[in-house]
């Protein structure tokens, strides 16, 4: 039973898979900004400044967006916008953290 006023057609498990893709986004963004900072440092002869600054900027921005998305999913679960069956699966995944219960 849904207790919220709005209905979401997306599955909560697809949100978990999307969150899993954030590891790749964090790594790729950090490496791209690190490389861009190295190019800027080479052109301006300011060796570690831009390289490290852009690396930390990329890491903080991507982790911040991940944090925001995780809390949005947590709010959806608390407000009851996720069907009860999916909430049970999410709780089980949180306990095992290995595989969904139907693959055991």
C-alpha positions, 0 to 999 in steps of 0.5 A: 500500500502506498501512503504518499500522494505521488506515485513513482513508476521507477523501481527502487532497485534501479536506483540502487544500480544507479548509485552503484554507477557513481563509483565509476563517475567519481573515478572518471571525474577525478582522473579527468580533472586531475589530468586537466589540472596537470595540463594547466599546471604545465602551461602556467608552471604552477606544478601541484596547485591546479592539479590537486585543486581540481582533483579535490573539486571533482571528488567533493562535487561527485561525492556531494551529488551522491550524498544528495541522491542517497538522502533522496532515496532515503526520504522516498523510503521513509515517506512510503513512496516505495511499495512494501515488497520493494522495501522488504527486498531493500532491507534484506539487501542492506542486511546481506549486502551481497545478493538479492534474496531471490538469487540465494 
